[in-house]
Amino acid sequence: MPIRYGSSETPRRVSVAGELDLDNADELAGWLENEGQGEGDLTIDAAGLLFVDSTGVRALLRAANAMAGRGRLIVRDPSPSVRRVLELAGLTHSRTGLVVQESEPSQGGTEARSFPADRTVLQEIRMFIRSRAGVDSFGRWADNLALAVSEACANAILHSGTPEITVTWKPLPDRVEVEVRDEGIFRRALPSDEDGPAGRGILLMMSAMDQITITCGTDSRPGTVVRMVKLRNGEPQGQEGKTRTSQIPVA
């Protein structure tokens, strides 16, 4: 996955996403040094940064050292894997001018994004979910969330005939609710064991999430809605959390 970066409208704030390694570390370091010119801290929104190796760590330190005496380089909301690398490198409690910060658990921040119903957008959808999981302090569940949402969107793309998919992220103090909505109609039934390895998407969704409710689109009422919940801490008691109001064909 290539590295992507850009400046936000907020002064002294940038975003970095993708994977940071030998191939792009020097390029990113130079860009951060340029963005870090002037006075004050420079904050990196790193929720979408999925991988960092030793060369990536050196790139961040190089940018932080270039700002010495003028401000700090703040790595904000790194993914769990990136934070682990920064911890192993001794940077989470260092005095190098590089600071790792985590956001407080979100009390809101609902965001809905629409995507064309094309399989090429699945990676973009997963990046959206991973990014929001990091920002809203659900980073430990990012892999599960991305998997479940990707499966729900793949179902819509393959089976519903919808032109568009809308993914809504709603973080709450104790959980996050994610809704995948399309405009189509599901016509296939759940596959049986005789169908082979295909058709296991819904099983993965149920394993990854704590609660699932699925309302299928019909001829008289087009549009399928998949609502999924991931609890911030703990697991639901019993099996009542794993529910669905109707069956859908699975990818």
C-alpha positions in Angstrom: 0.0 0.0 0.0 1.6 3.3 -1.0 2.1 6.2 1.4 -0.4 9.1 1.1 0.0 12.4 2.9 -1.5 15.9 2.7 -2.0 19.1 4.6 -5.3 19.9 6.3 -7.1 23.2 6.5 -6.0 23.4 10.2 -2.6 25.2 10.5 0.3 23.0 11.5 -1.6 19.8 11.0 -1.1 17.1 8.3 -2.3 13.5 7.7 -0.3 10.4 6.8 -1.8 7.1 5.7 -0.6 3.8 4.2 2.7 2.1 4.9 5.9 3.8 5.8 9.1 1.9 4.9 12.4 2.1 3.1 10.7 2.9 -0.2 9.2 6.2 0.9 10.8 7.1 4.2 13.2 9.7 2.8 10.4 11.3 0.7 8.1 11.6 3.7 10.9 13.0 5.9 11.6 15.7 3.4 8.0 16.6 3.1 7.5 16.8 6.9 10.6 19.0 7.2 9.1 21.4 4.7 5.7 21.3 6.5 7.4 21.9 9.8 9.1 25.1 8.8 8.1 28.0 11.0 7.2 28.2 14.7 4.9 25.8 16.6 4.1 22.2 16.9 3.3 20.1 13.8 0.6 17.4 14.3 0.4 14.3 12.2 -3.0 12.6 12.0 -1.7 9.0 11.9 -4.8 6.9 12.3 -4.5 5.7 8.7 -0.9 4.9 9.0 -0.9 1.1 9.1 2.8 0.1 9.1 6.1 1.7 10.1 9.6 0.1 10.0 12.9 1.3 11.3 13.4 3.6 8.3 10.0 5.1 9.0 11.0 5.7 12.6 14.1 7.5 11.4 12.1 9.6 9.1 9.9 10.8 11.9 12.9 11.5 14.1 14.6 13.4 11.3 11.6 15.6 10.9 11.3 16.1 14.7 15.0 17.0 14.9 14.6 19.5 12.1 12.0 21.3 14.2 14.2 21.4 17.4 13.8 24.6 19.3 10.8 25.7 17.2 8.2 23.1 18.1 7.4 19.4 18.5 6.4 16.7 16.0 3.2 15.2 17.4 2.0 11.8 16.1 -1.7 11.7 16.8 -3.8 8.6 17.2 -1.4 6.0 15.6 -2.8 2.6 14.8 -2.1 -0.1 17.4 0.6 -1.7 15.2 2.3 1.7 14.6 2.1 2.6 18.2 3.7 -0.7 19.1 6.7 0.0 16.8 7.1 3.5 18.4 7.0 1.9 21.8 9.7 -0.6 20.9 11.8 2.2 19.5 11.4 4.0 22.9 9.7 7.0 21.4 6.4 7.0 23.4 8.1 8.4 26.5 11.2 10.0 25.0 12.4 13.6 25.0 13.3 13.7 21.3 10.8 16.3 20.3 8.6 13.6 18.9 5.4 13.1 20.9 2.8 10.3 20.6 -0.8 11.4 21.6 -4.1 9.6 21.8 -7.5 11.2 21.5 -10.0 10.9 24.3 -12.9 8.5 23.6 -15.3 10.2 21.2 -18.8 11.3 22.4 -20.1 11.8 18.9 -18.7 12.6 15.5 -21.1 10.6 13.3 -19.9 10.5 9.7 -21.6 9.1 6.6 -19.8 8.5 3.3 -21.2 7.3 0.0 -19.3 5.1 -2.4 -20.1 3.8 -5.9 -21.0 0.1 -5.8 -17.8 -1.1 -7.4 -15.4 -3.7 -6.0 -12.5 -1.3 -6.5 -13.7 1.0 -3.7 -13.5 -1.7 -1.0 -10.0 -0.8 0.0 -11.1 2.9 0.3 -14.0 1.8 2.5 -11.6 -0.2 4.8 -9.3 2.8 5.0 -12.2 5.0 6.0 -13.2 2.6 8.8 -9.6 2.1 10.0 -9.1 5.8 10.1 -12.2 6.5 12.1 -11.5 3.6 14.4 -8.1 5.2 15.3 -9.5 8.7 15.7 -12.4 7.6 17.9 -10.2 5.3 20.1 -11.5 2.0 18.7 -8.1 1.2 17.3 -7.9 -2.2 19.0 -11.0 -3.3 17.0 -9.9 -1.7 13.7 -9.2 -5.1 12.0 -12.5 -6.5 13.1 -14.4 -3.4 12.0 -12.8 -3.2 8.7 -13.4 -6.9 8.0 -17.1 -6.7 8.9 -17.8 -3.5 7.0 -15.9 -4.8 3.9 -18.0 -8.0 3.9 -21.2 -6.1 4.2 -20.2 -3.8 1.3 -19.0 -6.7 -0.8 -22.5 -8.4 -0.4 -24.1 -5.2 -1.6 -21.8 -5.0 -4.6 -22.2 -8.6 -5.6 -25.9 -9.2 -5.0 -28.1 -6.2 -4.6 -27.8 -4.3 -8.0 -27.4 -1.0 -6.1 -25.6 1.9 -7.7 -24.3 3.2 -4.4 -23.4 2.2 -0.9 -23.6 4.5 2.2 -21.4 3.7 5.2 -22.3 5.5 8.4 -19.9 5.6 11.4 -21.4 6.6 14.8 -19.1 6.4 17.8 -20.6 6.4 21.3 -19.0 6.3 24.8 -19.4 2.5 25.1 -19.6 1.3 21.5 -19.4 2.2 17.9 -22.4 1.6 15.5 -21.7 1.2 11.8 -24.4 1.0 9.2 -24.1 -0.1 5.6 -27.0 0.9 3.5 -27.7 0.2 -0.2 -30.5 0.9 -2.6 -30.9 -2.6 -4.1 -32.7 -5.9 -3.6 -31.3 -9.2 -2.4 -32.8 -12.2 -4.2 -30.6 -15.1 -3.2 -30.9 -17.2 -0.1 -28.2 -18.0 2.4 -26.0 -20.8 0.9 -26.0 -24.2 2.5 -23.0 -26.2 3.5 -23.1 -27.9 0.1 -22.2 -24.6 -1.6 -18.6 -25.0 -0.5 -16.3 -22.2 0.8 -18.3 -19.4 -0.8 -20.9 -17.6 1.1 -19.1 -17.2 4.5 -19.2 -13.4 4.6 -22.0 -13.2 7.1 -20.3 -15.7 9.4 -17.2 -13.5 9.4 -19.3 -10.4 10.1 -21.0 -12.1 13.1 -17.6 -13.3 14.4 -16.0 -9.9 14.1 -18.9 -7.8 15.7 -20.8 -8.0 18.9 -24.3 -7.2 17.4 -25.7 -7.4 13.9 -29.1 -6.5 12.6 -29.9 -7.0 8.9 -33.0 -5.7 7.1 -33.2 -6.9 3.5 -34.4 -4.9 0.6 -37.5 -6.3 -1.2 -39.3 -5.5 -4.4 -41.8 -3.3 -2.6 -39.2 -1.8 -0.3 -35.8 -1.6 -2.0 -32.7 -1.1 0.1 -30.8 -3.4 2.5 -29.5 -2.0 5.8 -26.8 -3.8 7.8 -26.3 -2.4 11.3 -23.3 -3.6 13.3 -22.1 -2.8 16.8 -18.7 -3.2 18.4 -18.5 -2.7 22.2 -15.6 -0.6 23.5 -15.0 -3.0 26.4 -16.2 -6.5 27.1 -18.5 -8.8 25.3 -22.4 -9.0 25.3 -23.9 -11.5 27.6 -25.3 -14.7 26.0 -26.2 -14.8 22.3 -28.8 -12.0 22.3 -26.3 -9.6 20.9 -25.8 -11.5 17.7 -29.1 -10.9 16.0 -30.5 -10.4 12.5 -34.0 -9.5 11.4 -33.7 -11.2 8.0 -31.4 -13.4 6.0 -29.3 -12.1 3.2 -27.1 -13.8 0.5 -23.5 -13.6 1.5 -20.4 -13.0 -0.5 
